[in-house]
């Protein structure tokens, strides 16, 4: 069995989890395996949706101790399920939760682990993964020698594919409440914007923006395109009031949108590491020698304070 740890948000399966589930279905069809979707939490309404995306079995583990995400509790629940179901492959989306819990599960299972993968296949009955290395300058193909293989899939890389299966729901008991740490409260920032890692369109600004107030230009363009605003580390560290949650790069978030617009960003390797797998990259910079142009699908050499408003107006006119 290929087991997929799946996350819920507001009663719906998160898109990165649907991507991992769809990829698991493709792998299972090619190797004669079955697919299980695993949900962990206190109120798991909406898990049946997994059947529409390839889950032969839906496993849910509910308990009061699982109301808030806890590294120890969730890792124990997932590892126990892998053993109980005899799964040989565990996939999870490379979200903040997936990146935290998957290596912990791998350690509990003495399993090989590949993080933030951009390609998967089955070779010789075992998982084989492709993942970026050297800050995105190259891709490495990773083979597993362990009996159980664990990997996290980079969001927005794998396609979401509907493939209806039986999706029989099975409930398993929650692990015993004997954890080293317990989450008592989560203070979340209020906001309805889509997370950068799940966005199809990202408009990012760098040092060339000059100030935080000028990011309003990017917000207008992002709104016109139906996207969100990102930033380089230089912009975040400049003291312009841009939160770290908007940072794209090696020390920020790794994104793979359909469209990535880099405005006033030179293209330092640390930033490129976080966005090089974007499908289409548009660079806007007044320096024709900026490294970002080597990576860009399209480049505009010009003053961003002229180009961006004109681009926004053109998008709005096209949509009118």
N, C-alpha and C positions, 0 to 999 in steps of 0.2 A: 504493500500500500504506500501511496504518496500522501502524506498528511500535510495539510496547509493550516497554519495558525492564522485565523481570520479575525479582523477587528471590526467592531460595530461602532457607528456614530449616528445618534438620533434614530435608532431602529433600522438603519440601512448598513449594508456592508460597505466599508470604505473602498474607494476605487483601487488603491494599491493592492488591497487584499483580493479584489476581483481579478486583477492582473495576475497575481501569483496563482490564484485558483485556476484561471484559464490556461496558464502555462503548465500547471500540474496535469490538467486534463490532456493537453497535447502530448506530454511526456508519457502519461499512462497509456494512451492509445497506441503509442509507438512501441511500448515495451510490455504490453499485456498486464499492466497493473491496474489497481483501483484507486480512486481518489477519495480522501476523507477531508472534510472541512471541520476544523476544531474551533470552538468558541469558548471563551472563559470569561466569567463575570457573575454579577448578582442578578441581573434582569436581562435575559437574553431573548428579547422579542425580535423577530425578523430574521432568525437564522435560516428559515426555510428557503430564503432567496438563494442560498448557495447551490441548491439543486439545479437551478436554471443555468448555472455556469460550470457544470461538470461534476458536482459532488455526488458520488454513489452513496456515501454515508455522511451524515451530519452528526458530529459529537458535540455535546454541550456539557460544560462543567459549571454548575451554579452553586454559589454559597455566599453567605454574608461576609466571609473573610476576603472575598474576591470582588467586593463592590468597587474598590479603587485599585488601580494597578499597583502591584507589589512585585518586585523582582523575584524574591524568594518564592512567594506563593504561586505566581504564574509559571515560573520555571519548573517548579515541582509538578504542577498540574499538567503541563505540556509533556514533560519527560515521562510521567506516569502513563499518559495516554499513548505515547509512542510505543512504550513497552506493551501495554495492554492490547493494542491493535496490531502489533507486529509490524509496524511501519519501518521501512528501510530508508525512506527519504522524508525529511521535514523541510518545508518551505515556509517562509514568512516574508512579508513585505519589509523593505528596509526603511521603515518609518522610525520615529524615535523609540517607540515601544519595541518594534521588531529588532532593531539593532541592539537594544539592551537585553532582551530576553533570549534571543536565539543563541548567542555564544554561551550563555549560562546553561541552556538546555543541552547544548553540544558537550559541555564539560561534564554534566551529569551522566550523559550517555556514552562518554568516551568516544565521541563521534568527530569526524572531520568537519570543518566549518569553512565556508567561503562567503565573504561579505560583499554586499552591494554588487551582485552579479548582473551582467547585461546580456548573457546568453546561457542557455542550458540545453543539454542533450543527454541521452542515456548511451553509454559505451561499455560494452561487456557486462551489462546488467547493473552498472553503477552510474551514479550521476557524474556528469562532467560539466564544469562551469567555466564561463569566460568572464573575467573581471578586469577593469582598468588598473594599471599599475604605473608607478613613476609619475604621479600627479596627472594621469590621463594621457601621458605621452605614448603609452603602449598598452596592449591587451595581453593578458596571460591566460592560457588554458590550464585549468586546475583539475587534476585527477584525484580521486579519493581512494584510499586504501582501507578505510574503516568500514565496518559492517553497516553502520548507519551514517547517512550523509545529511548535513544541515547546510542550508544556504538562505541568504536574504536577497530578494529581487529588487533592483533599483526601480522606484516609481516612474511611471510614464515611459518605460522602455518596452514592456510587454503588452501586447494587445489584449483588450477585454473581448472575449468571444462567448456568446451564448451557446450552450450545449446542454440541453436538458437531460438530467439523469434521475434516478429514483429518489435519491436524497432522503433515505430513511433516517429519522431522527433517533438518536440514542443518548441517554443521559448517564453520565458517570459521576461518582461521588467526588466532592472537593477534597483536596489533600488536608491532612491534619493541621490544626492551627498551632504549629510549633516553629515559627519563623523568627529569624534574628531581628528583623525590622518589620514594623507595621505602619502602614500609611494612615494617618489620622485625619488629614485634611489636605485638599488640593485648592490652591488659590490660583484660579485661571484668569488671565487677562480677558476682559470683555471685548469682543470684536467678531464680526461676521465674515471677515475676509478669508478667502481660500488659502490654505497653506501653500507655500512656494513649491514644495515637492509634488503637489498634486495639480498645479496650474498648467494649462495648455499654452498660455501666453504670459511671458514675463518681460517687463520693461525695467532694465537695471541701470542705475546711475553710478558713476564713479567720481573720482576727485575733480574731474572736469566740470561737474555741476556747480562748483563754486560755493554753494551754501545749501543748507537744508530747505530753505524757502523755495529754492529753485526746483526741488523735487515735485512741486505742484505741476510742473510741465509734464513730468513723467506720469503722474497720477491721472492727468487728463487723457494722455495717450493710452494708458493702460485701460482706463474706463471705456474709451471709445472702442478698443479692441476686445473688451471682455476679459482682460487679464489682471495681473497684480504687479506690484512694484517691488523690485529687488534692489540690492546695492552691493558694491564692492567693499572689501575690508577697509580700504582707504577712506571711503565715505562714512562708514560706520565709526571708525576710530577718530574722525576729524572733529568730533564734538558737535555735530549738527543736529543731534537729537534723533538720529535714525536708529531704531532698535536692532539688536543683534539678530533677532528673529527674521530680519529681512536680508541678512548677509548671505551672499552666494559665494562659495569658494571652498578651499581646502579646510579652512577653520570655521566655515559657515555651513550652509546647506548645499547638498549636491542635487542638482535639478536636471530634468530631461524634458523640457516642454517642446511642443510642436514649433513654437516661435519664440526666440530669445533675441531681444533688442538690447544691445550694449551701447549706452550713451555716455560719452566722456570717460570711457574705461580703456586704459592703455592695453590691457591684455596680459598682465603678469601671470606667471605660471600658476600661482596660488589661486587666482580667480578662474583661470581656464580649467583647472582641475574640477571645479564645481559645476561647469556648464558645457563642457566639450561634447557631451552626448546629445545636445539639443538637435532637433531635426533640421531647423532652419535658423541660421544666426545672421542678424543684421547689425552691422557696426556703424556707429555715427561718431566721428572724431575729426577734429581739425588737423591732426597730424597724419599725413599720408603714410608715414613710416611706422605708425603704431602697430605693435605685434598682433593686436586683435584682428587686423585685416587679413592676416595669413590664415586665420581660422574661419573667417566669416564667409557665409554663402553670398552675401551682398554687402557692399560697403558704400558709405556716403561720406565723402571728405567735405567737411563744412562746419560752420558755426552751429553748434547744437541749439543755441537760443533762437536761431532762425529755422533750422531744419525741423526740429520737433514740433513747434506749433503748426508749421505747414503740413507736416505728416498727419497730425491730429485732425486738422481741418479736412484733409483729403479723405481720411478714414470715415469721418462723419458724413461727408458728402456722398461717399460711395454707399453708405448704409441708408441714406435718406430716401 
